[in-house]
Amino acid sequence: MLNMFDFINYNLILVQGSKNCDFDQGSLTFDLYTNIKLTCNKISILPEKLSECRKLKTLYLSNNLISNFNFICKIISLQNLDLDHNQILNIPDLIGNLENLEDLDLSYNRISIFSENLFKCRKLKALNLRSNNIKNIPIELFNFLSRLDYLNLRDNPISGIDELKRKMRYRLEID
């Protein structure tokens, strides 16, 4: 249980490598934090209160057991979201709500369904989708992401990747 924390600095919550990371809904006031790092904790379900973080800019949740991040998409202030090495199967339609998102890492998941609403994240600069199960990405939709300068699609069974590289090579680094 995380009720032992009494944080004075509201800039960062850091819990890493815990074998039993269980959230007591009343133990942490998430809405005060700008950065939260809960990596390597075998977390499968996140507390709903996390979606109430109005000041949160950076959320690191890598190396957990998360399969769904719908309610994270309510955190409009979010700029950096790291969900690599989890159990995510699809990018939720609500991802388009993250209008301030600049950096999204969904690498090493099991994503096969690609939501076109991701292209509503107009401030997105870096997108890492490495090592998933993505087979198709509508190439024309990348025109909506004018700030995107890094895209990692390596180790996906994508058809048409060569065409994407050719069309985007002057504007985008593609791995």
Order of alpha helices (4+ residues) and beta strands (2+ residues): beta-beta-beta-beta-beta-beta-beta-alpha-beta
